[in-house]
Amino acid sequence: MEELLELRQLLEQNKVYEALLLVDELEEMSLSDKINKIDSYGVILLIHLIKQKAEKRSTRSWEICIENAV
């Protein structure tokens, strides 16, 4: 939230270059969050697939987790 306030202040002060740098930082943070989320879902998916294979069975909750992760 404070990044948005800073962006607003920069734009109000007509500091376009600094504002664009801040936007670049925000985009990079957003990309990093997306990568972390994809990684987390991948781990969940692998855990449940391994459980299914090792235990030669499945549960409804595993199926739902697998579906959500995919």
N, C-alpha and C positions, 0 to 999 in steps of 0.2 A: 504494500500500500504506500509506503513512503517513497518508493521509486516513482509511482505515479504522481505524487505531490511534487517531487523534484522535477519530473518531466514537465509538469504544468508550469512551475516557476521558471524553468529554462525557456519555455516557449513564450511566457509572458515577458521575459527579459530579452526576447528576440535572439537568444543564443541557440540558433538552429543546429549548428555543428555539434555542440555539446549534447543537445537533445537527441540527435541522431545516434551519437555514441551510446547514450543511455538506452535507446531503443534496441541497438545491436546487442547490448549486454542482456536486456530482457529476453530477446529472442534466443540467445545462447542458453540462458537459464531454462527457458521453456523446452528447448530441445533436450537438454540434459535430463529434465524431469520425465520427458517422454521415453527416453532411453532407459532410465531407471525403472519405469513402469513396465516396459516391455520385458526387461530382464527379470523382474519379479514374477510376471505372469509366466515366463518361460520356466522358471524354477518350479513354480506350483504345478505346471503342466507335467514336467518331468517327474516330479515326486509322485503324483497320482498315477501316471503311466507305469512307473517302476513298481508301485504298490500293487497295481492290477496284475502285472506280469508275475511278480514274486509270490503273491498270495493266490493267484489263479482264481480271483473273484473280483467283484466290484460292488460298490454301494451306490445308492442314489446320490448321496452327497459328493462322492468322488466324480460321478458322471456330471453333476452340475458344475463342480470346480473345473473339470476338464473343458466343458463347453464354454464356461466363462473365460477361461484362460486362452482358449483358441480365438 
